[in-house]
Amino acid sequence: MAQARQRLGNAWTFNDNGGSHFLANSTDINSGTGNAWGLQQTTGARAAEALRTLPATLAVNQTVQVDMDNKGVTSGGSVGVCLQNASGTSAF
């Protein structure tokens, strides 16, 4: 697992909140490198989260790109991306 974290960058923090996360490497993953991580929440409690802090405030016209592929979302469940400010408050 440490080797997979290294390939994906050490800046990710996973908060499973009763769920789970996994790191994967496969030619079936459409990431260009074949590396990916995933989250699963089955307890219905809080969301499973993956957090990554940006090294600095984005400048005007800088962007953040997310490549997301969700599978098997249970009826009534949800999937999403949230951007937070430095205080951890959801901004998007």
Sequence and secondary structure as in RCSB ss.txt:
>XXXX:A:sequence
MAQARQRLGNAWTFNDNGGSHFLANSTDINSGTGNAWGLQQTTGARAAEALRTLPATLAVNQTVQVDMDNKGVTS
GGSVGVCLQNASGTSAF
>XXXX:A:secstr
 HHHHHHH TTEEEE TTSEEEEEE TTS SSSSEEEEEE  SSSS  EEEE  SS   TT             T
T       B TTS B  
